[in-house]
Amino acid sequence: MRQPITITFPRKKADPLIEAEIRKRAGKLDAVCPGIISCHVVADIPHRHHQRGNNFRVRIDIKVRREEIAVARDGSQKDLKLVLRRAFDVARRRLQEHASQRRDVKRRVTAGRRPAARRRTAA
């Protein structure tokens, strides 16, 4: 990713393995849509219900040209990597939709000469 990625762990101690996983997945998003301006990822434990295990919440805010894409995924899994994978999969799909919409915009044809039509001669 060309632009710096911001990673925040509000109620959790920063884990270098999780941070490396986030950076790797964010780098792959740049291949889908190279016009990413900024990316902010928040990995949080909103509630500490230990009877049912920790619930994780991952929020990804991506700014691209003329649009902002936000993805939030909650997970009751015991593994934060699974919630990260699901959140980045959704972000990748939304970036693909954004890129395809940008490509499908019809461009205005400039007023000019049209190429002459070819005429077939009878042999």
Secondary structure, DSSP 4 states (H G I P E B T S, - for coil): --SPEEEE-SSS---HHHHHHHHHHHHHHHHH-TTEEEEEEEEE------SS---EEEEEEEEETTEEEEEEEEE-SS-HHHHHHHHHHHHHHHHHHHHHHHHTSPPPPPS-PPPPPP-PPP-
